[in-house]
Amino acid sequence: MAEGTIKRLTDKGFGFISNDSGTDLFFHMSALDGCRFEELREGQKVSYEEGRGPKGPRAENVRPI
């Protein structure tokens, strides 16, 4: 699994993860594994799997580290 940092969260249930290569990945609260969206904070480290969405890369199976 890859690791990154939560860059931004919205009040609509989605956010963005910044990875080490500088790419931002979209994620939706339905992609969380083992936590609730309300428990996440900007700047928090997470692990994830990179997947493909209709608009480009997205993070799946997102878990706090």
Helices and strands as residue ranges (DSSP letters): E 2-9, E 14-19, E 24-28, G 29-31, G 37-39, E 45-53, E 56-64
